[in-house]
C-alpha cells in the first residue's frame, strides 16, 4: 500500500509560480542532498501567446491602374484588368502590437492557403505587391511564427485586397446628316449631337447613380477630368465632318476612373439636289379638254438625271412630292406618269436620298407646266392670178404666195402671234411632227389648187 506524504508548504508555493517578465523568465533550481551537498540549475520559462483574434481583418482598396500586368508603362497598359499595386506593409506592426513587445516573432504573408501552409513563396515586399493571378479581389494569408521555437502563433486570411473596377464599354460612332440650322448644309457642322445617348452603352451594367460619365475634346482633358463638354446633350462639333470625343467614367464614391475610351462623331454631307429647268408639256384631250391646263402624262423621271448630276443613281434616288414638307419628310411620293392637280403650273419638289448615309436633301423644285393647245380659226382661201414669173402665166403655178398673211386670221383675235409659232406644211404628217415647214413666200407644188396645213405651237 502506497502512502502519500503531504507536500511541504514551501514546495507547493514553488510549483505555483507566475513569471515575473513577459514571454521569457528565468528561475534557478537548487538540489540539496542529505549530506547538505547541493547543485543549482537554470530553468528558462517561456510563455507564448497564441492566435490572432477573428475580428482582426484588414481591407485595402485601390483603383485599377493604367499599367501592364507587371506594373510597367507599356503598349499592354490596361485599366480594366483588375490588377494594381498594394501596400499592406503597415499590417506587420499592427500584428506585432497584438503580442507582448518582448516576444520575438516573424510575420510573413502568402498569396494563398497552400503557400501559407507549406511556408513557400512568401510575399517578398508587402509595400509593393501586385495581385497578379487574383484580379479584382484577393485574400492574403498572414502567418505569425515564434523566433524561439518556430511555433505558429497566428494563421489565416486576415487581409482582403480589392481593385475598384471602373469600366467603359466601347461604343460606335455617332452619325448625323448635315443640316441647314447654321445656314449651310454642306459645311460639316451640326449643332445637335446628343453625346449623352452613348452613356448607357458606355456604363454597361454599372449603376448610373454610382458613376459619372463626362465627355472631353482631348485625351489629356479626359485623363485629368478638366474641361468637360458643358452641354453634351446638344453638342456642336468644332471639327467639320469628323471629330473624336474622349470619355471619362468616374466612380462617385472611390474617385476611381477610366479615361481610355473614345468615339467619333461624323457629319455626313447632304446629297446634292441640282435645280433643273421646268418640265413643260402641251395640254391634251385625255380629260376631254385641251384647254383646261391639266395633263395626265407628265414623266417626272425625265428630271432625275439633271437633279442627280454626277451622283451615282445606284446610291442616290430621287423622289417627287407635291409639297416641301412631304419632300423633307420623304412621304407621299408622286408617281409617273403624273397628273397635275393645279392647273397650268404646279411646283414639284424633288428629294434626293443617299442610301449609304441615310441623308436626304429636299431643297430642289421645278414647275410642271401645262401649255394649253392653241385654238385655230378657219382662214379664208388665198387666191392668186397666175403670173409670168416662171415664164408661163397659164401653168397654174405662182411663186409669191404669202402664207404668213394667214397667221393673224388663224390665231384669231384672242391669241398674240408673238406667243405662238405658226408653221405651214404640205402634209398632215409634217404638220403633226412640225417638220419640213414651208417658207413664205411660197411656190405651190400642185397646179391651180393646193391644200396647205398649218401647225400652231405655243
SVG drawing of the C-alpha trace seen along z (x, -y; Angstrom):
<svg xmlns="http://www.w3.org/2000/svg" viewBox="-64 -90 92 92">
<polyline fill="none" stroke="black" stroke-width="0.4" points="0.0,0.0 1.4,-3.3 1.3,-6.0 1.2,-9.7 3.2,-12.1 1.8,-15.6 4.0,-18.0 5.8,-20.6 4.2,-24.0 7.3,-25.6 7.3,-23.1 3.7,-23.8 4.4,-27.5 7.2,-26.9 5.1,-24.8 2.5,-27.6 4.8,-30.3 3.8,-33.3 6.5,-34.6 7.8,-38.0 8.6,-39.1 6.5,-38.7 7.2,-35.9 10.6,-34.8 11.6,-34.5 14.5,-32.6 14.4,-30.8 17.1,-28.7 16.6,-25.3 18.6,-24.1 19.0,-20.4 20.3,-19.5 21.4,-16.1 21.1,-14.7 24.7,-15.5 23.8,-19.1 25.5,-19.0 23.7,-20.9 23.7,-21.9 21.9,-24.6 20.4,-24.7 18.9,-27.4 15.3,-27.0 14.0,-29.1 10.3,-29.8 8.8,-30.7 5.2,-31.8 3.9,-32.0 0.7,-33.9 -1.3,-32.1 -3.6,-33.1 -4.9,-36.3 -8.4,-37.5 -11.0,-36.6 -12.0,-40.3 -8.6,-41.2 -9.5,-41.9 -7.8,-44.5 -9.1,-45.7 -7.2,-47.5 -8.9,-49.1 -7.2,-50.8 -8.1,-51.9 -7.1,-49.9 -4.0,-51.4 -3.4,-52.0 -0.2,-49.9 0.6,-46.4 0.2,-43.4 3.7,-43.8 3.2,-47.5 5.2,-48.8 4.1,-51.6 4.0,-49.7 1.8,-49.1 -0.1,-46.5 -1.4,-49.0 -4.9,-48.1 -7.0,-49.8 -9.6,-47.1 -7.5,-44.0 -8.3,-44.2 -4.5,-44.3 -2.9,-47.1 -0.3,-47.7 -1.0,-47.4 1.0,-48.5 -0.2,-46.5 3.2,-46.6 1.6,-48.5 -0.2,-45.4 3.1,-43.9 3.3,-46.4 -0.4,-46.0 0.1,-42.3 3.1,-42.7 1.2,-45.2 -1.2,-42.4 1.6,-40.5 3.9,-41.3 6.7,-43.6 9.3,-41.1 8.0,-38.2 10.2,-37.5 8.0,-37.0 8.2,-36.8 5.2,-37.9 5.0,-36.6 2.4,-37.0 1.3,-34.5 -0.8,-34.6 -2.9,-31.6 -3.6,-28.9 -1.3,-26.3 1.7,-28.5 1.0,-29.6 0.7,-26.0 3.9,-25.0 5.7,-28.2 6.6,-28.6 6.7,-31.7 6.3,-34.2 5.4,-37.7 8.8,-39.5 7.7,-43.1 4.2,-43.8 4.8,-47.5 4.8,-46.9 2.6,-44.0 0.6,-43.4 -2.3,-41.0 -1.2,-39.1 -3.3,-36.0 -6.0,-37.2 -7.8,-40.1 -10.3,-42.3 -10.2,-40.6 -7.6,-38.6 -7.2,-37.3 -3.7,-37.5 -2.8,-34.9 -0.8,-36.0 1.4,-33.6 2.9,-34.6 5.8,-32.4 7.8,-32.4 11.5,-33.0 12.3,-30.9 10.7,-27.6 9.0,-28.2 5.7,-27.8 2.8,-29.1 1.1,-31.7 -1.3,-33.1 -2.6,-32.0 -5.4,-33.0 -6.7,-35.1 -6.8,-38.4 -6.2,-40.8 -8.5,-41.4 -7.3,-43.3 -9.8,-44.9 -9.2,-46.6 -12.1,-49.1 -13.4,-48.2 -14.4,-51.1 -15.2,-50.1 -16.1,-51.9 -17.6,-49.9 -16.6,-50.6 -19.2,-52.5 -19.7,-53.1 -19.6,-56.5 -22.5,-58.9 -23.5,-59.9 -25.8,-62.8 -26.6,-64.4 -25.5,-67.9 -28.4,-70.4 -29.3,-74.0 -29.5,-75.1 -26.5,-77.2 -27.5,-78.3 -25.1,-75.9 -26.0,-72.3 -22.6,-71.4 -20.0,-72.7 -19.8,-69.6 -21.1,-71.3 -24.1,-70.1 -25.4,-71.7 -27.4,-68.7 -25.1,-65.8 -26.5,-64.1 -23.3,-62.7 -25.3,-61.5 -27.1,-59.0 -23.8,-57.0 -23.8,-57.0 -25.9,-53.8 -23.8,-51.8 -20.5,-53.1 -21.6,-52.3 -22.9,-48.8 -24.1,-47.1 -22.6,-49.9 -25.3,-51.8 -25.5,-55.4 -26.2,-56.6 -22.7,-55.5 -20.8,-56.6 -20.4,-59.9 -19.6,-60.0 -18.1,-63.1 -17.1,-63.9 -14.0,-65.8 -12.3,-67.3 -8.9,-65.8 -7.4,-62.7 -5.4,-64.9 -8.6,-66.5 -10.4,-63.2 -7.4,-61.9 -7.3,-64.9 -11.0,-65.5 -10.6,-69.1 -12.9,-71.0 -15.8,-68.5 -18.1,-69.4 -20.7,-71.7 -23.8,-70.7 -23.2,-67.1 -26.9,-66.7 -26.7,-69.5 -23.1,-69.5 -21.9,-71.3 -18.8,-69.7 -15.9,-72.1 -14.1,-70.0 -16.0,-69.7 -17.2,-66.3 -15.4,-64.1 -14.3,-64.8 -13.2,-62.5 -14.8,-62.7 -12.9,-61.3 -14.8,-59.7 -14.1,-59.7 -16.0,-57.4 -15.6,-58.1 -16.8,-56.2 -18.6,-58.8 -17.6,-57.1 -14.0,-56.0 -12.9,-58.5 -11.5,-55.7 -11.8,-56.4 -11.0,-55.2 -10.3,-57.6 -9.2,-55.3 -12.5,-55.2 -13.3,-57.5 -15.6,-57.6 -16.1,-59.6 -18.9,-62.0 -19.5,-62.1 -21.3,-64.6 -22.4,-63.1 -22.9,-65.6 -26.3,-66.1 -26.8,-64.8 -26.7,-67.5 -30.1,-68.3 -29.5,-70.2 -32.1,-72.6 -33.4,-71.9 -35.5,-73.6 -39.2,-73.5 -41.0,-70.5 -43.4,-71.7 -45.9,-69.7 -48.9,-70.6 -52.4,-70.0 -54.1,-67.0 -57.6,-66.0 -57.3,-62.9 -59.7,-64.5 -62.0,-65.9 -60.3,-69.3 -57.1,-70.5 -57.5,-74.0 -58.1,-73.4 -54.4,-73.2 -54.5,-69.6 -52.5,-66.7 -52.2,-63.1 -48.9,-62.5 -46.1,-64.2 -43.0,-62.0 -41.3,-63.3 -38.4,-60.8 -37.1,-62.9 -35.8,-65.3 -33.9,-62.7 -30.6,-62.7 -30.4,-66.5 -31.2,-66.6 -28.6,-64.0 -25.8,-65.4 -22.7,-63.2 -24.1,-61.3 -24.4,-57.6 -28.0,-56.6 -27.3,-53.2 -26.6,-55.0 -28.8,-58.1 -32.5,-58.1 -34.9,-60.9 -38.5,-61.1 -41.0,-63.8 -43.5,-65.4 -46.4,-67.9 -45.2,-69.9 -41.9,-70.9 -43.0,-69.3 -43.6,-66.0 -40.2,-66.2 -38.4,-66.9 -40.3,-64.1 -39.9,-61.7 -43.7,-60.9 -46.3,-60.7 -44.0,-60.4 -45.6,-61.2 -45.6,-58.5 -45.1,-58.8 -47.0,-59.5 -48.1,-62.3 -51.4,-64.2 -51.1,-67.8 -53.7,-68.9 -53.0,-72.6 -54.0,-73.9 -51.4,-75.2 -48.4,-75.3 -47.7,-73.3 -44.5,-73.3 -42.9,-69.8 -40.4,-69.2 -37.6,-66.8 -35.9,-64.8 -32.5,-63.2 -31.7,-60.3 -28.3,-58.7 -28.9,-55.0 -25.5,-54.6 -25.7,-57.5 -29.4,-57.9 -29.1,-61.6 -31.6,-63.4 -32.0,-66.8 -35.4,-68.1 -34.5,-71.6 -34.8,-71.3 -38.0,-72.1 -39.3,-72.9 -42.6,-73.8 -44.7,-71.3 -46.3,-73.4 -49.2,-72.6 -49.5,-74.7 -53.0,-74.7 -53.3,-73.8 -53.7,-76.8 -57.1,-77.4 -57.3,-78.0 -59.8,-79.8 -60.7,-78.9 -58.8,-81.1 -60.1,-82.1 -58.6,-80.7 -55.8,-82.5 -56.4,-83.3 -53.8,-84.4 -53.6,-85.2 -51.1,-83.2 -48.2,-85.4 -45.3,-85.2 -42.6,-85.0 -41.9,-81.4 -42.2,-82.3 -45.7,-80.8 -48.8,-82.6 -51.1,-79.6 -49.5,-76.7 -51.2,-77.3 -48.0,-77.9 -47.4,-81.1 -44.1,-82.0 -45.2,-84.6 -47.9,-83.1 -47.8,-84.9 -48.6,-82.1 -47.6,-84.3 -50.5,-86.7 -52.9,-84.0 -51.3,-83.8 -53.5,-86.5 -56.7,-85.0 -55.7,-81.5 -54.9,-82.6 -57.9,-84.8 -58.2,-88.0 -57.6,-86.4 -54.1,-84.9 -51.0,-87.0 -48.9,-86.0 -45.8,-86.7 -46.7,-83.9 -47.1,-81.3 -45.1,-79.7 -47.3,-79.0 -45.7,-76.9 -47.1,-75.6 -46.8,-72.2 -47.7,-70.2 -48.7,-67.0 -50.6,-66.1 -47.7,-64.1 -45.3,-67.1 -47.8,-69.4 -48.2,-67.0 -44.5,-66.4 -43.6,-70.1 -41.2,-69.0 -40.4,-70.4 -42.0,-73.7 -42.7,-75.8 -41.2,-79.2 -43.1,-82.3 -43.4,-83.5 -44.3,-80.0 -44.4,-78.5 -47.2,-75.9 -46.2,-72.4 -49.6,-71.4 -51.0,-73.3 -54.0,-75.6 -55.1,-74.5 -53.2,-73.1 -54.1,-72.5 -51.7,-73.8 -51.8,-72.6 -50.7,-74.7 -49.1,-73.8 -49.6,-76.1 -47.3,-75.8 -47.0,-78.0"/>
</svg>
